[in-house]
């Protein structure tokens, strides 16, 4: 089989859904498992539902109504017949969300988040599967939660690979087309779990690994893997072929076109990954594979916004030793703070963090009990892979630089 993944931009409206059919016809897709993300900004909208649940219960109904109205507009364009069964299916899915929020007793935000937000993917795949079946692309709708089995670390669940392999073998048959969800799985109690924000790419890689797929293709609104995000950098270049190793490095440092976890299972079975444009599906895009064909001469620029820079020193001006670092790392782990960069000197440590789980304020109180702490919020972390002098000069220009660090292949800069 082959695995395709379509992200939110590729299903943002009715015209985009029709374009999926065009893509599948253009590439003559057969024997394909298709992973689909939530439509457009639905994940943000479902996060708002969760926010209202915890902060203002009176706002839940209005937030859910916005989600329903958005999907109804797409349905009215794709399925003009008002009595079509898809309307009832979509409404029932959102009724399930209402039902969960009505009987839920758990105060745990991460648990509630996973039970609610994943409905964005359930809605999108229900619509896409129905539309494609009516357009002649015969497919089976598959609940990813029946296949992708995980632990119970909500919002960032770890894969149970052995059980996932068993379930994939059970639910997926060769010579069929399937439509399924990205981002979600389930734990041993069959509660929904999620693989982390932007985890749909990872879902595609998990299915590809378990299916021994011939290839995986991620369909994007860009020509392929570029050497920089065109939203923030000018004159970007397409990387036509890169190695797994370089792609993993780029994703590790935050390249948004590929999810950081996606490449490892594909590399293990040497399954090539293509990143292609759903606007121009006939174009080659980028191929990521085992071959050592990395375009090393092209500097690659990566920007991670809204980061936090902490500068820590001991209160008695003693050296930062192993016991200090051990204490700091333990606190970062406890508060689920992802460390993006660390720089040590004899009497201080600087750490750049991603505060994606909003644990910063509690962390700061605990750190301040033992260390002097300077905190810079909303900083930008820039990374250049395969840097040269001109690339560094351009990056530094007109920036208030707080920290720099370089290795043989990587240059990093933090600015306010």
C-alpha positions in Angstrom: 0.0 0.0 0.0 0.9 3.7 -0.1 0.0 6.3 2.5 -1.2 9.8 1.7 -1.7 12.6 4.2 -3.8 15.7 3.6 -3.5 18.5 6.2 -6.0 21.2 7.3 -5.2 23.5 4.4 -6.0 20.8 1.9 -9.5 20.4 3.3 -10.2 24.0 4.4 -13.4 24.4 2.3 -15.5 22.6 -0.3 -13.3 23.6 -3.2 -10.3 22.1 -1.3 -12.2 18.8 -0.7 -13.0 18.6 -4.5 -9.3 19.2 -5.1 -8.4 16.0 -3.2 -10.4 14.1 -5.8 -8.4 15.9 -8.5 -5.1 14.9 -6.8 -6.1 11.3 -6.5 -7.1 11.2 -10.2 -3.9 12.9 -11.3 -1.7 10.4 -9.5 -4.0 7.4 -10.2 -4.2 6.5 -6.5 -5.0 2.9 -5.8 -4.6 0.7 -2.7 -4.1 3.8 -0.7 -4.6 4.7 3.0 -5.4 8.5 3.3 -4.8 10.3 6.5 -6.8 13.6 6.9 -6.5 16.4 9.4 -9.2 18.6 10.7 -10.6 21.1 8.3 -9.0 24.5 8.2 -8.8 26.1 11.6 -11.2 23.5 13.3 -8.5 22.4 15.8 -8.3 26.0 17.0 -12.1 26.1 17.2 -12.3 22.9 19.2 -9.6 24.2 21.6 -11.9 27.1 22.2 -14.6 24.7 23.2 -12.3 23.2 25.8 -11.3 26.7 27.0 -15.0 27.6 27.4 -15.6 24.4 29.3 -13.1 25.2 31.9 -13.5 29.0 32.0 -17.1 29.8 31.1 -19.6 26.9 30.7 -22.1 29.3 29.2 -19.8 29.8 26.2 -19.6 26.1 25.2 -22.8 26.0 23.2 -21.8 29.0 21.1 -18.4 27.6 20.5 -19.8 24.3 19.3 -22.3 26.1 17.1 -19.5 27.9 15.3 -17.9 24.5 14.6 -21.2 23.1 13.3 -21.9 26.2 11.1 -18.4 26.0 9.5 -18.9 22.4 8.6 -22.5 22.9 7.5 -21.4 25.6 5.0 -19.0 23.0 3.4 -21.7 20.4 3.4 -24.2 22.7 1.6 -21.7 23.2 -1.2 -20.6 19.5 -1.5 -24.0 17.9 -0.8 -26.8 20.2 -2.1 -29.5 17.6 -1.3 -30.8 18.8 2.1 -31.9 15.3 3.1 -28.5 13.7 2.6 -27.5 11.5 5.5 -24.1 13.3 5.9 -25.9 16.2 7.7 -27.2 13.9 10.4 -23.8 12.2 10.8 -22.0 15.5 11.3 -24.6 16.7 13.8 -24.4 13.4 15.7 -20.7 13.7 16.1 -21.0 17.1 17.7 -23.8 15.8 19.9 -21.3 13.2 21.2 -19.0 16.1 22.2 -21.9 17.8 24.1 -22.7 14.5 25.8 -19.1 14.0 26.9 -18.9 17.5 28.3 -22.3 17.0 30.1 -21.3 13.8 32.0 -17.5 14.3 32.3 -16.3 14.5 35.9 -12.6 14.7 35.3 -10.9 18.1 36.1 -7.8 17.2 34.1 -7.4 19.6 31.2 -5.2 17.3 29.0 -7.8 14.4 29.3 -10.7 16.6 28.4 -8.7 18.2 25.5 -8.1 14.8 23.9 -11.7 13.7 24.2 -12.9 16.9 22.5 -10.4 18.2 20.1 -10.0 15.0 18.1 -13.6 15.4 16.8 -12.2 17.8 14.3 -10.6 14.9 12.5 -13.6 12.7 12.9 -15.8 15.4 11.2 -13.4 16.0 8.3 -12.8 12.3 7.5 -16.6 11.6 7.6 -17.2 14.3 5.1 -14.2 13.5 2.8 -14.9 9.8 2.8 -18.6 10.3 1.9 -17.8 12.8 -0.8 -15.1 10.6 -2.4 -17.3 7.6 -2.4 -20.0 9.5 -4.2 -17.4 10.7 -6.7 -16.3 7.2 -7.6 -13.2 6.9 -5.4 -14.4 3.8 -3.4 -13.1 3.9 0.2 -13.7 2.6 3.7 -13.9 5.1 6.6 -11.6 3.9 9.3 -11.5 5.0 13.0 -7.8 5.6 13.7 -8.5 4.9 17.4 -9.1 1.3 16.6 -5.6 1.0 15.1 -3.2 3.4 16.8 -2.9 2.3 20.4 -1.0 4.4 22.9 -0.2 5.0 26.5 -2.2 7.5 28.6 0.0 10.6 28.4 -2.8 12.8 27.1 -1.9 15.4 24.4 1.5 13.7 23.7 0.8 10.0 23.8 3.5 7.4 23.2 2.8 4.6 20.7 2.4 1.0 21.7 4.0 -0.3 18.6 3.3 -4.0 19.2 -0.4 -3.6 19.8 -0.7 -1.0 17.0 0.8 -3.5 14.6 -1.7 -6.1 15.6 -4.7 -3.8 15.2 -3.5 -2.5 11.8 -3.2 -6.1 10.6 -6.7 -6.8 11.9 -8.5 -3.7 10.4 -6.7 -3.0 7.2 -6.8 -5.3 4.2 -4.8 -5.0 0.9 -6.3 -3.8 -2.3 -8.6 -1.4 -0.6 -8.7 2.4 -0.1 -9.1 3.8 3.4 -9.8 7.3 4.8 -8.7 7.8 8.4 -7.8 10.5 10.9 -4.5 11.9 11.8 -3.5 13.1 15.3 -5.6 10.7 17.4 -5.3 7.2 18.9 -6.7 5.5 22.0 -5.3 3.9 25.2 -6.0 0.6 26.9 -9.3 2.0 28.3 -10.3 3.1 24.8 -10.2 6.8 25.8 -9.1 9.1 23.0 -5.5 10.2 23.1 -3.6 12.6 20.8 -0.1 12.5 19.4 0.7 16.2 19.9 -0.2 19.2 17.8 0.5 18.7 14.1 0.7 15.0 14.8 -1.1 13.9 11.6 2.2 13.5 9.8 3.2 11.1 12.5 0.0 9.2 12.1 0.8 8.7 8.4 4.2 7.4 9.3 2.8 5.0 11.9 0.4 3.5 9.4 3.1 3.4 6.7 5.5 1.5 9.1 2.8 -1.0 10.1 1.7 -1.6 6.5 5.2 -1.8 5.1 4.1 0.9 2.7 5.8 1.5 -0.6 5.9 5.2 0.1 4.3 8.0 2.2 3.3 11.3 0.6 2.4 14.5 2.6 0.4 16.9 0.4 1.0 20.5 1.3 0.3 24.0 0.0 4.0 24.5 -0.7 6.1 22.9 -3.6 7.9 20.6 -1.1 10.5 21.0 1.6 11.8 24.6 1.2 15.0 25.9 2.8 13.0 28.4 4.7 9.4 29.2 5.6 8.1 31.7 3.0 6.0 33.4 5.6 9.1 34.7 7.3 11.9 34.5 4.7 12.3 35.8 1.2 13.7 33.9 -1.9 13.2 30.4 -0.7 14.6 27.4 -2.5 13.1 23.9 -3.0 15.2 21.0 -1.7 14.4 18.3 -4.3 16.2 15.4 -2.5 17.4 15.2 1.1 18.5 12.3 3.4 16.6 11.1 6.4 19.4 12.4 8.6 19.2 15.9 7.3 15.4 15.9 7.4 15.4 14.7 11.0 17.8 17.5 11.9 15.6 20.1 10.2 12.5 18.8 11.9 14.3 18.6 15.3 15.1 22.3 15.0 11.6 23.2 14.1 11.0 23.0 10.4 7.3 23.2 10.2 6.8 21.2 7.0 7.6 17.9 8.7 6.6 16.7 12.2 9.6 15.8 14.3 8.5 12.3 15.0 7.5 11.4 11.5 10.8 10.4 10.0 12.1 7.8 12.4 9.6 5.0 11.7 10.0 5.6 8.0 13.8 5.5 8.2 13.7 2.3 10.1 12.0 0.5 7.2 13.5 2.8 4.5 10.1 4.0 3.3 10.6 7.1 1.2 8.7 10.2 2.1 7.5 12.6 -0.5 6.4 16.2 0.3 4.4 17.4 -2.7 2.0 20.3 -3.6 -1.7 19.6 -3.8 -1.9 22.6 -6.1 0.5 21.0 -8.6 0.3 17.3 -7.9 2.1 16.4 -11.1 5.3 18.1 -9.9 8.0 16.1 -8.2 8.2 17.9 -4.8 10.8 16.7 -2.3 11.9 13.1 -1.8 13.3 12.1 1.6 15.1 8.8 1.5 18.1 6.7 2.6 20.4 8.0 0.0 23.0 10.4 1.2 21.8 13.0 -1.2 21.4 16.0 1.1 21.7 19.4 -0.6 24.2 20.5 2.0 25.4 23.6 0.1 22.0 25.4 0.6 21.6 27.1 4.0 18.3 26.2 5.6 16.6 28.8 7.9 14.2 27.8 10.7 12.2 30.2 13.0 10.4 29.2 16.2 8.4 32.1 17.6 7.0 32.7 21.1 9.8 30.9 22.9 11.1 31.5 26.4 14.7 32.2 27.3 15.8 31.5 30.9 19.2 32.6 32.3 20.0 30.8 35.6 22.8 31.4 38.1 23.4 30.2 41.6 22.5 32.5 44.5 25.9 32.3 46.1 27.9 32.7 42.8 29.2 29.1 43.0 29.7 27.1 39.8 26.8 25.5 38.0 27.6 21.8 38.7 26.0 18.5 37.8 23.7 18.5 40.8 22.3 22.0 39.7 21.8 20.8 36.2 20.1 17.6 37.4 17.7 19.6 39.5 16.9 22.0 36.6 16.3 19.2 34.1 14.0 17.4 36.5 11.9 20.5 36.9 11.7 20.9 33.2 10.5 17.3 32.8 7.9 17.7 35.6 6.4 20.8 33.9 6.6 19.4 30.4 8.8 22.2 29.1 10.5 21.3 25.8 14.1 22.4 25.8 15.2 23.9 22.4 18.7 25.1 23.3 21.1 25.1 26.2 24.3 27.0 26.8 26.5 26.6 29.9 29.2 28.7 31.4 30.9 28.3 34.8 28.4 30.3 36.8 25.3 30.4 34.6 23.0 28.3 32.3 20.9 29.7 29.5 17.9 27.6 28.3 15.5 28.2 25.5 12.1 26.6 26.1 8.9 26.0 24.3 6.0 26.7 26.8 3.4 24.7 24.8 1.7 23.3 27.9 1.7 26.7 29.8 3.8 25.4 32.7 6.1 28.4 32.8 4.8 30.4 35.8 4.8 27.4 38.2 8.3 26.4 36.9 9.6 29.9 37.6 8.5 29.8 41.2 10.3 26.5 41.8 13.5 27.6 40.0 13.5 30.9 41.9 13.7 29.0 45.2 17.2 28.0 44.4 18.5 30.1 41.5 18.6 33.7 40.3 16.4 33.7 37.2 16.1 36.1 34.3 13.2 35.3 32.1 12.7 36.6 28.6 9.3 35.7 27.1 8.1 35.8 23.5 11.6 35.5 22.0 12.4 34.2 18.6 14.7 31.2 18.0 16.4 31.2 14.6 18.4 28.2 13.4 20.6 27.9 10.2 21.6 24.5 9.1 24.5 24.4 6.7 25.3 28.0 7.5 27.9 30.3 5.9 29.1 33.8 6.8 26.6 35.6 4.5 23.7 33.6 6.0 24.7 34.6 9.5 25.2 38.3 8.5 21.7 38.4 7.0 20.1 36.8 10.0 21.8 39.1 12.5 20.8 42.2 10.7 18.4 44.6 12.7 18.0 42.1 15.5 18.4 42.5 19.3 20.5 39.4 19.9 20.2 37.8 23.3 22.3 34.6 22.7 24.2 32.9 19.9 25.5 29.3 19.5 27.1 27.3 16.8 28.4 23.9 16.0 30.0 22.5 12.8 26.7 22.5 10.8 24.3 24.5 12.9 24.1 28.2 13.9 21.4 29.4 16.4 20.4 32.9 17.5 17.8 34.1 20.0 16.5 37.6 19.6 13.8 39.7 21.3 
